[in-house]
Amino acid sequence: MKKFVQLMCILSAMFVLNGCFWDSEDEVASFDVSEDSGNLVINNYSDHALALYHNGRMIKKIPNSATDFIVWLPNDNDMTFDLQMYRYDDVAQDNFPDNPDLSQVFKRWSINLSNSTEVEKRVTWHITNNPSEINSGNLKFSYVGGTDYQVDVFLNSKNGAKIMTMKPGDQYEKLVGVDYGAYTLHFRYWISDPNTPDGMEITGWLEKEVVAGTEVDIWAVINANRPEMHMFIPHYDQINAVPDKRGTIKIINQYPEPIVIRANGKDIEELMYLDGDAQAASILSYGDAIDFILNENIYTLEASTLNGSGTLANVTIDLSVGENAEWLIKVVDGKVVSEVKDEEPVTEEAQ
């Protein structure tokens, strides 16, 4: 009897002690389910369950899984979202409070989400287990048409995380949020083949590029000074030919009428890369913001009215490989103003 009483005391003590501690995420968590459609895909490689917050409110409880987790966040007002990711256990103990302590933020990403559930307009947030990097930047990919091969994009090795699959003609919209840092990119080319176990036949890999005459890894560097990088993926049959030498100029028209853009004396549509018909791409309506992919070069750009009354503004941009420049034409106090954002030196004049 004495031994029985002692055993009961021990069991009672264990029960009381267990009740005093927080159960881990694996024991009691009830996670949300990925939605059928949305504008954000989360790939969780953190080895933790997570909680997604926006505007101080918990939006989704995300399981510890790298499987695509789809989220729908309506964006009727074309907002930039300040998305914050917390470790599940850090906020679950307080029953997922509003406005949790920002010092506990695990990952953070500022991103303008599409107000569409189209698959082509989804963005992907790649969450790593690196606790030293909180902020995320943007890797943007373009893969022009004219080939049959699709491309998978991997980080840091052939066996690293797959962050994107591109089909020919995917341009402008393919964007992945990644931690600030330096990454090597590895491109796997393939075609569909229903007779193989994976439904694909691998054609080959691209893991090197030629820079200043030297073959090196394909690097992507994202940091506070360069929070976005635009990568142009070459066709497989061009891998050993000429390395990609393109950059992007985004032209924004806030002049109240349509304008025509010319580059080095030609309509810019004659020089740009575009999968499909580029006819009339040189004409921008009020409010248009168009990315023009161009070869590395020095460009003298001119904006003029459709009625041919004269040049509204002009600018010279020295465009380098992978660069993202921006040219804004607007009216301030009745005068046309030309503004340029560019990492390279520019000269500009407004008339």
Buried (B, 14 or more C-beta within 10 A) or exposed (E): EEEEEEEEEEEEEEEEEEEEEEEEBEEEBEBBEBBEEBBBBBBBBBEBBBBBBBEEEBBBBBBBBBEEBBBBBEBEEEBEBEBBBBBBBBBBEEEBEEEBEEEEBBBBBBBEBBBBBEEEBBBBBBBBEBEEBBBBBBBBBBBBBEBEBBBBBBBBEEEBBBBBEBBBBBBBBBBBBBBBBEBBBBBBBBEEEEEEEEEBEBBEBBBBBEEEEEEEBBEBEBEEEEEEBBBBBBBBEEBEEEBBBBBBBBBBBBBEEBBBBBBBEEBBBEBBBBBEEBEEBBBBEEEEEBBBBBBBBEBEBBBBBEEEEEEBBBBBBBBBBBBBBBBBBBEEEEEBBBBBEBEEEBEBEBE
